[in-house]
Amino acid sequence: MAMVLSEVTPGENVKLKAINGGRGLKSKLYSLGLVPGVNLKVLCGESAGPVMICIRDSKLALGRGMAEKIIVDGEG
């Protein structure tokens, strides 16, 4: 079931499927390790504000607008 990262319930593990953005956004996220196929865990992000994720033992905070461009699959 594909959804955007900002809609994922905290505590859920997901797999990154795609990034709906331009070359600049994709380049920035790829450099952070957010590439298609990677598994990540959403730590918090239910309300307004950044979405906190854990990826490969690192924690990242993503702005809500950026998180809304990241397509994930709930089977990560």
C-alpha positions in Angstrom: 0.0 0.0 0.0 1.8 3.1 -1.2 1.5 6.4 0.6 3.5 9.6 1.3 5.9 9.6 4.2 4.0 12.3 6.0 1.0 10.0 6.4 2.9 7.1 8.0 2.0 6.3 11.6 4.9 6.8 14.0 6.6 3.5 14.9 5.9 2.0 11.5 8.6 0.5 9.2 8.3 1.4 5.6 10.3 1.0 2.3 11.1 4.0 0.1 9.5 3.5 -3.3 10.1 6.8 -5.1 10.7 10.5 -4.7 8.3 12.9 -6.5 10.6 15.9 -6.9 13.1 17.5 -9.1 16.8 16.7 -9.6 17.9 18.9 -6.7 15.6 17.3 -4.2 16.4 13.8 -5.3 20.1 14.6 -5.2 19.8 16.0 -1.6 17.8 13.0 -0.4 20.0 10.4 -2.2 23.1 12.0 -0.5 21.3 11.4 2.9 20.8 7.7 2.0 17.2 8.0 1.1 17.2 5.9 -2.1 14.5 3.7 -3.5 14.5 0.3 -1.8 15.9 1.5 1.6 13.9 0.6 4.7 13.2 3.3 7.3 11.2 3.8 10.5 9.1 6.8 11.2 9.8 8.1 14.7 7.3 11.0 14.9 5.4 13.3 12.6 1.7 13.0 13.2 1.1 16.7 13.6 2.5 19.8 12.0 6.3 20.1 12.0 9.1 17.9 10.8 8.9 14.1 10.2 11.5 12.3 12.2 12.8 9.1 10.6 15.5 6.5 11.5 17.5 5.1 8.5 20.5 2.9 8.9 21.0 3.8 12.6 20.8 7.5 11.8 18.0 9.9 12.7 16.9 12.5 10.2 14.3 15.3 10.5 12.5 16.1 7.2 10.3 19.1 6.6 6.7 18.2 6.0 6.8 19.5 2.4 9.7 17.2 1.7 8.1 14.3 3.4 5.0 14.7 1.2 7.1 14.1 -1.9 8.5 10.8 -0.6 6.4 7.7 -1.6 6.8 4.7 0.6 5.3 1.2 0.9 4.0 0.1 4.3 5.7 -3.3 4.0 9.2 -2.2 4.9 
